[in-house]
Amino acid sequence: MTIALITGASSGIGTVYARRLAARGHDLVLVARATERLNALAGELRSAHGVAIEVITADLTDAAQTEPVAQRLRADPPIDILVNNAGAGLSGGLSHADPVALENLLRLNSLVPTLLTAAVLPGMLERGHGSIVNIASVLALLPEYSHGIYAATKSYVLTMSQSLHAEVVSRGIYVQAVLPVATRTEIYDRMGGDISKVPDVMEVDDLVDAALIGFDRKELVTIPPVPDAADWDAFERARMVLALGFSNSKPAKRYRS
Ligand SMILES: NC(=O)c1ccc[n+]([C@@H]2O[C@H](COP(=O)([O-])OP(=O)(O)OC[C@H]3O[C@@H](n4cnc5c(N)ncnc54)[C@H](OP(=O)(O)O)[C@@H]3O)[C@@H](O)[C@H]2O)c1
């Protein structure tokens, strides 16, 4: 029996991951702030699937509350799947942003997935297997569509996933970055938005089921709404064509006059 730890399991995408992974027979560690919701989900999944469930209440914008989650990731019995899902948005642009809100968003969306990954990796590498799923966003690739720093926090998650994949894939570790499109969850209400104004919203069950198909196929990057995988391959090829220029030790001719 393997164990998955899911951050942000109390609603939305994280709750559906918990339901699907429990249905697959994984024991779970559920993390979020809303203890009652986590306990209710734990009860539901224990009786539906007979799996063992631990609950950790933590505000992941608080370093002291994040540490017990990191400790659980280092402890036994080992965590085989880490789903870095907890995240939030922040309305408004950067020009009038509250510094505390900016720091909290950077911590929750970018720093915490980094620290939790660093906590779980050594054990996974020692065991020679493990999976790390990072929930990014299509906005990682479309920063112009989002004011403020949300897209940048998600670009970070995508870049970290790609670097980590390069570092550990040959040592038995699977890394997946999932890039959801607009998905019907509580995230819009929480940031004072109105989901009814968002066109083409994906249902959360569909999003997670697609992400898990990408997981089973060991995709590095899963973008559920994109119809043709060749489009991502073409995007990656274009990146590598650009990178050919990075090997020049002198500035390009167009910058010499
Ligand atoms: N929905 C979309 O359109 C969409 C699109 C692209 C990417 N995403 C990403 O998907 C992930 C999941 O979001 P969602 O759409 O499922 O939204 P959601 O329903 O609002 O769920 C967010 C989860 O994160 C937890 N969380 C928020 N702040 C936290 C904190 N300070 N400490 C600990 N946990 C915290 C929440 O639990 P508590 O409130 O109980 O702490 C909740 O379980 C996020 O990373 C989000 O950026 C969502």
The ligand as an SDF file (V2000), in Angstrom:
LIG
                    3D

 48 52  0  0  0  0  0  0  0  0999 V2000
   -9.4190   26.3830  -10.4390 N   0  0  0  0  0  0  0  0  0  0  0  0
   -8.7110   26.8920  -11.4260 C   0  0  0  0  0  0  0  0  0  0  0  0
   -9.2170   27.5500  -12.3590 O   0  0  0  0  0  0  0  0  0  0  0  0
   -7.2250   26.6580  -11.4440 C   0  0  0  0  0  0  0  0  0  0  0  0
   -6.5410   26.8700  -12.6570 C   0  0  0  0  0  0  0  0  0  0  0  0
   -5.1820   26.6670  -12.6830 C   0  0  0  0  0  0  0  0  0  0  0  0
   -4.5210   26.2420  -11.5510 C   0  0  0  0  0  0  0  0  0  0  0  0
   -5.2020   26.0470  -10.3860 N   0  0  0  0  0  0  0  0  0  0  0  0
   -4.4440   25.6330   -9.1980 C   0  0  0  0  0  0  0  0  0  0  0  0
   -5.0420   24.4790   -8.6460 O   0  0  0  0  0  0  0  0  0  0  0  0
   -4.6790   24.3780   -7.2720 C   0  0  0  0  0  0  0  0  0  0  0  0
   -5.9030   24.0160   -6.4580 C   0  0  0  0  0  0  0  0  0  0  0  0
   -6.8130   25.0910   -6.4960 O   0  0  0  0  0  0  0  0  0  0  0  0
   -8.3730   24.8980   -6.6610 P   0  0  0  0  0  0  0  0  0  0  0  0
   -8.7440   25.4490   -7.9750 O   0  0  0  0  0  0  0  0  0  0  0  0
   -8.7560   23.5120   -6.3280 O   0  0  0  0  0  0  0  0  0  0  0  0
   -8.8810   25.9590   -5.5820 O   0  0  0  0  0  0  0  0  0  0  0  0
   -9.6190   25.8160   -4.1880 P   0  0  0  0  0  0  0  0  0  0  0  0
  -10.8820   25.0420   -4.3080 O   0  0  0  0  0  0  0  0  0  0  0  0
   -9.6690   27.1840   -3.6450 O   0  0  0  0  0  0  0  0  0  0  0  0
   -8.6190   24.9280   -3.3340 O   0  0  0  0  0  0  0  0  0  0  0  0
   -7.4270   25.4520   -2.7980 C   0  0  0  0  0  0  0  0  0  0  0  0
   -6.9110   24.4850   -1.7440 C   0  0  0  0  0  0  0  0  0  0  0  0
   -5.7090   25.0440   -1.2070 O   0  0  0  0  0  0  0  0  0  0  0  0
   -5.8440   25.1540    0.1990 C   0  0  0  0  0  0  0  0  0  0  0  0
   -5.1810   26.3330    0.6990 N   0  0  0  0  0  0  0  0  0  0  0  0
   -5.3840   27.6200    0.3210 C   0  0  0  0  0  0  0  0  0  0  0  0
   -4.6410   28.4430    1.0650 N   0  0  0  0  0  0  0  0  0  0  0  0
   -3.9650   27.6520    1.9400 C   0  0  0  0  0  0  0  0  0  0  0  0
   -3.0550   27.9010    2.9890 C   0  0  0  0  0  0  0  0  0  0  0  0
   -2.6890   29.1540    3.3270 N   0  0  0  0  0  0  0  0  0  0  0  0
   -2.5480   26.8540    3.6850 N   0  0  0  0  0  0  0  0  0  0  0  0
   -2.9170   25.5990    3.3830 C   0  0  0  0  0  0  0  0  0  0  0  0
   -3.7770   25.2910    2.3960 N   0  0  0  0  0  0  0  0  0  0  0  0
   -4.2970   26.3100    1.6950 C   0  0  0  0  0  0  0  0  0  0  0  0
   -7.3360   25.2470    0.4650 C   0  0  0  0  0  0  0  0  0  0  0  0
   -7.6590   24.7110    1.7470 O   0  0  0  0  0  0  0  0  0  0  0  0
   -7.9740   25.5440    3.0890 P   0  0  0  0  0  0  0  0  0  0  0  0
   -8.7320   26.7790    2.7210 O   0  0  0  0  0  0  0  0  0  0  0  0
   -8.7150   24.5560    3.9180 O   0  0  0  0  0  0  0  0  0  0  0  0
   -6.6170   25.8290    3.6770 O   0  0  0  0  0  0  0  0  0  0  0  0
   -7.8750   24.3150   -0.6070 C   0  0  0  0  0  0  0  0  0  0  0  0
   -7.8460   22.9860   -0.1380 O   0  0  0  0  0  0  0  0  0  0  0  0
   -4.0440   25.7220   -6.9040 C   0  0  0  0  0  0  0  0  0  0  0  0
   -2.6340   25.5770   -6.8540 O   0  0  0  0  0  0  0  0  0  0  0  0
   -4.4390   26.6190   -8.0520 C   0  0  0  0  0  0  0  0  0  0  0  0
   -3.5220   27.6690   -8.2630 O   0  0  0  0  0  0  0  0  0  0  0  0
   -6.5360   26.2350  -10.3140 C   0  0  0  0  0  0  0  0  0  0  0  0
  1  2  1  0
  2  3  2  0
  2  4  1  0
  4  5  1  0
  4 48  2  0
  5  6  2  0
  6  7  1  0
  7  8  2  0
  8  9  1  0
  8 48  1  0
  9 10  1  0
  9 46  1  0
 10 11  1  0
 11 12  1  0
 11 44  1  0
 12 13  1  0
 13 14  1  0
 14 15  2  0
 14 16  1  0
 14 17  1  0
 17 18  1  0
 18 19  2  0
 18 20  1  0
 18 21  1  0
 21 22  1  0
 22 23  1  0
 23 24  1  0
 23 42  1  0
 24 25  1  0
 25 26  1  0
 25 36  1  0
 26 27  1  0
 26 35  1  0
 27 28  2  0
 28 29  1  0
 29 30  1  0
 29 35  2  0
 30 31  1  0
 30 32  2  0
 32 33  1  0
 33 34  2  0
 34 35  1  0
 36 37  1  0
 36 42  1  0
 37 38  1  0
 38 39  2  0
 38 40  1  0
 38 41  1  0
 42 43  1  0
 44 45  1  0
 44 46  1  0
 46 47  1  0
M  CHG  2   8   1  16  -1
M  END
$$$$
